[in-house]
Amino acid sequence: MHIGLFVKDFAVGKKFSKDGLPTKSGAEFHAENHAKQLIRRGNEVTIFAKKRYRFTKARENIDGIDLVRLHAPFRWLEIIVRLLTTHSKIDAFYIIGTPKFAVWAILMAKVFKKPVTLALTAKMEIFDGKKGWRNRIFAKCNNYIATSNEIGNGYVECGGIDASEVTVLPHGLDTSKYIMPSAEDKKKKREVLGIPADIPVVIFCARIVEDKGIGVLLKAWPIVHGVFPEARLYVAGGGKKHLMDAMKDMGRSNDNSAVILGEVEHPQKYYQVGDIYLFPSRHEALPTSLIEAMSSGLTPLTCRIGGCEDVVKDGETGFMLPVDDYKAFADRMIWLISHKDECSRMAKNANRLIYDYCDYSNVIWRLEEIISGKMHNGLFR
């Protein structure tokens, strides 16, 4: 099957924005990973995305993916021309997010009676299917994928989509890269990083921006440090300079117990030396860093939001806490540090749940079936 995948941005050419934030969005990560996994299953994938810079090529092959960058201001026309000529043999259309130019792919799919699937990976992408001509077209797809139950409900309640057309399906994870280490392996990995084997280690890995709950970290960690001065907090991620500076100041004022790592390309080595994953984000769909950490054997502390509620079962695979309640986060960190057996039990449950629910071996074949139009009903949960 030849799949046309439409996403707003792909390989934009710059790693960081002027603000120092990574430019690679969650949608781009999912597009790349899904394309590679679908290719491994014998499919051909062409990605259509915006051309943002002069120095990027209009068409190139990236790791076996045929990438077409669409030129402003006539992206709509370029899509039509390509789907009639160079890419006329595309069998199915897969749209991630709601890029404006994708409506023309939906219209072309309807003309040529080819299946089209729309996947939303963020709550903010939920659209009103009765307002605006583009939204009305987005509401005419054959199948819909939601990465969280919250988004799935949004399709039905706001988009006016029939529940039988909606599948709640996580974006997936290669769990072989995020393995829960044995006690001996964790000890060895800590030795490499110069971390004592017997101290509690808390990990945070996300962009350093307000919406990720940085205020909770700044207030909760001093409380934990006051009870367990030997504990360490490792913060991985780049972000806003004033917040990065505030994090560094907090670490220094608490005996350097909070280590600010900055942007980390491969966070696995930090996941695998940790005990607790601190993730106080204010809103999420299904956060990739959360499922990576859970797969790696960390017990998560998250807020009662979005896709976090799909994988964090309170008291079983971690704890769910109120948004911005730094005292609650501090109390639960202290409780988990004080109850090592319970922390270990929840970590094992988290690891098992992520494999069963999110591993690519359990996700991609279903995604392929949905895109092809072979799977329709019965998967909305």
VENCORTA-V371414 format. One record per residue. N is the residue number from 0. RES is the residue in three letters. PHI is phi as a letter, one per 20 degrees, with the letter a starting at -180 (none if undefined). OMEGA is omega as a letter, one per 30 degrees, with the letter a starting at -180 (999 if undefined). NEAR is the number of other C-alpha atoms within 8 Angstrom. Layout:
# VENCORTA-V371414
N,RES,PHI,OMEGA,NEAR
N,RES,PHI,OMEGA,NEAR
This chain:
# VENCORTA-V371414
0,MET,none,l,9
1,HIS,e,a,11
2,ILE,d,l,13
3,GLY,e,a,13
4,LEU,d,a,14
5,PHE,d,l,13
6,VAL,b,a,17
7,LYS,g,a,9
8,ASP,c,l,8
9,PHE,b,a,9
10,ALA,l,a,6
11,VAL,f,l,10
12,GLY,o,l,6
13,LYS,c,a,7
14,LYS,f,a,7
15,PHE,c,l,9
16,SER,e,l,9
17,LYS,f,l,5
18,ASP,e,a,8
19,GLY,n,l,10
20,LEU,e,l,11
21,PRO,f,a,10
22,THR,e,a,9
23,LYS,f,a,9
24,SER,e,l,7
25,GLY,f,l,7
26,ALA,f,l,10
27,GLU,f,l,11
28,PHE,g,a,9
29,HIS,f,l,9
30,ALA,g,a,11
31,GLU,f,a,8
32,ASN,f,l,8
33,HIS,f,l,9
34,ALA,f,a,11
35,LYS,f,a,11
36,GLN,f,l,10
37,LEU,f,l,13
38,ILE,f,l,11
39,ARG,f,l,7
40,ARG,e,l,6
41,GLY,n,l,7
42,ASN,e,l,10
43,GLU,d,a,10
44,VAL,c,l,13
45,THR,d,l,12
46,ILE,d,l,12
47,PHE,d,a,12
48,ALA,b,l,13
49,LYS,f,l,12
50,LYS,e,a,12
51,ARG,e,a,6
52,TYR,c,l,7
53,ARG,f,a,6
54,PHE,f,l,4
55,THR,e,a,9
56,LYS,f,l,7
57,ALA,f,l,9
58,ARG,b,l,8
59,GLU,b,l,8
60,ASN,d,l,8
61,ILE,c,l,7
62,ASP,l,l,5
63,GLY,n,l,7
64,ILE,e,l,12
65,ASP,f,a,11
66,LEU,d,l,12
67,VAL,d,l,11
68,ARG,e,a,11
69,LEU,e,a,12
70,HIS,e,l,10
71,ALA,f,g,7
72,PRO,e,a,4
73,PHE,d,l,7
74,ARG,g,a,11
75,TRP,g,a,8
76,LEU,f,l,7
77,GLU,f,l,10
78,ILE,f,a,11
79,ILE,g,a,11
80,VAL,f,a,8
81,ARG,f,a,10
82,LEU,f,l,12
83,LEU,e,a,8
84,THR,c,a,7
85,THR,f,a,6
86,HIS,c,a,8
87,SER,f,a,8
88,LYS,e,l,6
89,ILE,f,a,11
90,ASP,e,a,11
91,ALA,b,a,14
92,PHE,d,a,17
93,TYR,c,a,13
94,ILE,d,l,13
95,ILE,d,a,14
96,GLY,n,a,13
97,THR,c,l,11
98,PRO,f,a,10
99,LYS,g,a,6
100,PHE,f,a,8
101,ALA,f,a,11
102,VAL,f,a,11
103,TRP,f,l,10
104,ALA,f,l,11
105,ILE,f,l,14
106,LEU,f,l,9
107,MET,f,l,10
108,ALA,f,l,13
109,LYS,f,a,9
110,VAL,f,a,7
111,PHE,e,l,6
112,LYS,l,l,6
113,LYS,d,a,10
114,PRO,f,l,15
115,VAL,c,a,15
116,THR,c,l,14
117,LEU,d,l,13
118,ALA,d,l,12
119,LEU,d,a,14
120,THR,d,a,15
121,ALA,b,a,11
122,LYS,f,a,12
123,MET,f,a,4
124,GLU,e,a,9
125,ILE,g,a,12
126,PHE,d,l,8
127,ASP,e,a,9
128,GLY,f,a,13
129,LYS,d,a,8
130,LYS,d,l,7
131,GLY,n,a,7
132,TRP,f,l,6
133,ARG,f,l,8
134,ASN,f,l,12
135,ARG,f,l,11
136,ILE,f,l,11
137,PHE,g,l,12
138,ALA,e,a,10
139,LYS,d,l,7
140,CYS,f,l,12
141,ASN,f,a,9
142,ASN,c,a,15
143,TYR,c,l,11
144,ILE,d,l,13
145,ALA,c,l,15
146,THR,e,l,17
147,SER,b,l,15
148,ASN,f,l,12
149,GLU,g,l,10
150,ILE,f,l,16
151,GLY,g,l,15
152,ASN,f,l,8
153,GLY,f,l,11
154,TYR,g,a,13
155,VAL,f,a,11
156,GLU,f,a,8
157,CYS,d,a,10
158,GLY,f,a,13
159,GLY,m,a,11
160,ILE,e,l,11
161,ASP,f,a,7
162,ALA,g,a,7
163,SER,f,a,9
164,GLU,e,a,11
165,VAL,d,l,17
166,THR,d,l,14
167,VAL,e,a,13
168,LEU,b,l,10
169,PRO,f,a,11
170,HIS,f,l,9
171,GLY,n,a,9
172,LEU,b,l,9
173,ASP,e,a,8
174,THR,f,l,11
175,SER,f,l,5
176,LYS,e,a,6
177,TYR,c,a,11
178,ILE,e,l,10
179,MET,f,a,9
180,PRO,f,l,10
181,SER,f,l,6
182,ALA,g,a,6
183,GLU,f,l,7
184,ASP,f,l,8
185,LYS,f,l,12
186,LYS,f,a,10
187,LYS,f,a,8
188,LYS,f,l,11
189,ARG,f,l,12
190,GLU,g,l,10
191,VAL,f,a,7
192,LEU,e,l,6
193,GLY,m,a,6
194,ILE,d,l,8
195,PRO,g,a,7
196,ALA,f,a,8
197,ASP,d,a,4
198,ILE,e,l,9
199,PRO,f,a,10
200,VAL,c,l,12
201,VAL,d,a,13
202,ILE,d,l,15
203,PHE,c,a,11
204,CYS,c,l,10
205,ALA,a,l,9
206,ARG,f,l,9
207,ILE,e,l,12
208,VAL,c,a,10
209,GLU,g,a,7
210,ASP,f,l,8
211,LYS,e,l,13
212,GLY,n,a,13
213,ILE,f,l,12
214,GLY,f,l,9
215,VAL,f,l,12
216,LEU,g,a,10
217,LEU,f,a,11
218,LYS,e,a,9
219,ALA,f,a,12
220,TRP,f,l,10
221,PRO,g,l,10
222,ILE,f,l,9
223,VAL,f,a,13
224,HIS,f,l,12
225,GLY,f,l,7
226,VAL,e,a,7
227,PHE,c,a,8
228,PRO,f,l,8
229,GLU,e,a,8
230,ALA,f,a,11
231,ARG,c,l,11
232,LEU,d,l,12
233,TYR,d,a,13
234,VAL,d,a,12
235,ALA,d,l,14
236,GLY,q,l,12
237,GLY,e,a,14
238,GLY,r,a,13
239,LYS,f,a,11
240,LYS,g,a,8
241,HIS,f,l,6
242,LEU,f,l,11
243,MET,f,l,12
244,ASP,f,l,8
245,ALA,f,l,9
246,MET,f,a,11
247,LYS,f,l,11
248,ASP,f,l,8
249,MET,f,l,11
250,GLY,f,a,13
251,ARG,f,a,10
252,SER,f,l,7
253,ASN,d,l,10
254,ASP,l,a,6
255,ASN,l,a,8
256,SER,f,l,13
257,ALA,d,a,14
258,VAL,d,a,11
259,ILE,e,a,11
260,LEU,e,a,9
261,GLY,m,a,8
262,GLU,f,a,7
263,VAL,c,a,9
264,GLU,f,a,4
265,HIS,c,a,5
266,PRO,f,a,9
267,GLN,g,a,9
268,LYS,f,l,8
269,TYR,e,l,9
270,TYR,g,a,12
271,GLN,f,l,14
272,VAL,d,a,11
273,GLY,e,l,12
274,ASP,d,a,12
275,ILE,c,l,14
276,TYR,d,a,15
277,LEU,e,a,10
278,PHE,b,a,13
279,PRO,e,a,14
280,SER,g,a,11
281,ARG,e,l,11
282,HIS,b,a,8
283,GLU,b,l,12
284,ALA,e,l,14
285,LEU,d,a,13
286,PRO,f,a,9
287,THR,f,a,6
288,SER,f,l,8
289,LEU,f,a,12
290,ILE,f,l,12
291,GLU,f,a,11
292,ALA,f,l,13
293,MET,f,l,15
294,SER,f,a,16
295,SER,e,l,14
296,GLY,n,l,16
297,LEU,e,l,16
298,THR,e,a,15
299,PRO,e,l,15
300,LEU,d,a,16
301,THR,c,l,13
302,CYS,e,l,13
303,ARG,f,a,10
304,ILE,b,l,9
305,GLY,k,a,15
306,GLY,f,l,14
307,CYS,g,a,15
308,GLU,f,l,10
309,ASP,f,a,9
310,VAL,d,l,11
311,VAL,e,l,14
312,LYS,e,a,11
313,ASP,g,l,8
314,GLY,n,a,7
315,GLU,d,l,11
316,THR,d,a,15
317,GLY,q,l,14
318,PHE,c,l,13
319,MET,d,a,12
320,LEU,c,l,11
321,PRO,f,l,8
322,VAL,f,l,9
323,ASP,m,a,9
324,ASP,e,a,9
325,TYR,f,l,11
326,LYS,f,l,7
327,ALA,f,l,9
328,PHE,f,l,12
329,ALA,f,a,12
330,ASP,f,a,9
331,ARG,f,l,10
332,MET,f,l,11
333,ILE,f,l,11
334,TRP,f,a,8
335,LEU,f,l,11
336,ILE,f,a,9
337,SER,f,a,6
338,HIS,c,a,8
339,LYS,f,a,8
340,ASP,f,l,6
341,GLU,f,l,8
342,CYS,f,l,13
343,SER,f,l,9
344,ARG,f,a,9
345,MET,f,l,13
346,ALA,f,l,14
347,LYS,f,l,10
348,ASN,f,l,10
349,ALA,f,l,18
350,ASN,g,a,14
351,ARG,f,a,9
352,LEU,f,a,10
353,ILE,f,l,13
354,TYR,f,a,10
355,ASP,f,a,8
356,TYR,e,a,9
357,CYS,d,a,14
358,ASP,f,a,13
359,TYR,g,a,11
360,SER,f,l,6
361,ASN,d,a,10
362,VAL,d,a,14
363,ILE,f,l,12
364,TRP,f,l,8
365,ARG,f,l,9
366,LEU,g,a,9
367,GLU,f,l,9
368,GLU,f,l,10
369,ILE,f,a,12
370,ILE,g,a,14
371,SER,f,a,11
372,GLY,n,a,11
373,LYS,e,a,7
374,MET,d,a,8
375,HIS,c,a,11
376,ASN,d,l,9
377,GLY,n,a,5
378,LEU,d,l,8
379,PHE,f,a,10
380,ARG,d,999,5
